[in-house]
């Protein structure tokens, strides 16, 4: 499996999680969801990802676990295993 794909998938998942957290903060401050425009908050999202790399690491770990559990199908699981085996050599 191409590690770039895993990194891109992890970044997408991490971005979604940060966006969800920002929306929760937005709601907690008494604002409505319909007023939250992700494009307006891109800077805050990227800053949070840059300041807390554990978010991306956790997303990558979750993706690996999901792939090995077969959530994305057998082919993706075998690609991850083959990639991990070839890196050890």
N, C-alpha and C positions, 0 to 999 in steps of 0.2 A: 504494500500500500504506500502510496506517495505520502511522505510525512507532511508535505505542503498542504495536502487536502485535510489532514487531521488538524494542522495548525489553523487553517482557515475555518474549519468547522468549529474548532474550539473558540476562536475569536467571535464567530457568529453567535454561538451559545452564550458566551460571556457578555457580549453586547446586549443580547436579549435580557439576560438576568439583571444587568445594570439598569437598563431601561425600565424594567419592571420595578426595581427598587426605587428609582426616581419617581415613577408614577405613584408608588405607595406614599412616598414623602409628599408628593404634590397633593394627593387626596387628604393626607393627614393635616395639611395646612389649610384645608377647607375649600380647595379648588376642585373644579369638575374635570373629569377625564377628557371631555370633549375639547377643553381648552389646552390640553397638553399636545403639543406638536413636536414630534421627535426631532425634526430638523432644527427647531429652535434650541434644543438641548444637546446638540451634537458635541459641543465643546465640553460640557459637564460630563457627558458619557465618556469621551476619550480621556479626559483628565482623570476620572475615577479608575479607568482601566490602566492608565499609565502609573498612577500612584499606588495601586494595589494589585501587583502581578499575581497574587494568590487566586484572584477571581479567574484568571485565564488558566492557571494550573489546575484548579478544581474542575473547570469545564473540560479540560483535556483528559483528566483522570476519569470523569464521568463518561465521556465519549468512549474511551478505551474500554471501560467496564461494560457499557451498553453494546459495543461492537462485539466483545467477547461473549456476551450473553446472547448474541444473535438477534438483537433488536432490529438491525438493519439488513439481515439476511446472511446466508452462509458465505456468499462470495466475499462480502466485506470483511467477515470474520477471518477467512482464510488469508486475505490480503494483509490484514494486520499481523497475523501470526507469522506469515512468511517474511514480512518486513522486519519484525522483531528478531526472528531467527537470523536473518542475514546481517543485522547490525552487530550481533554478538561475535561473529567470526573475526 
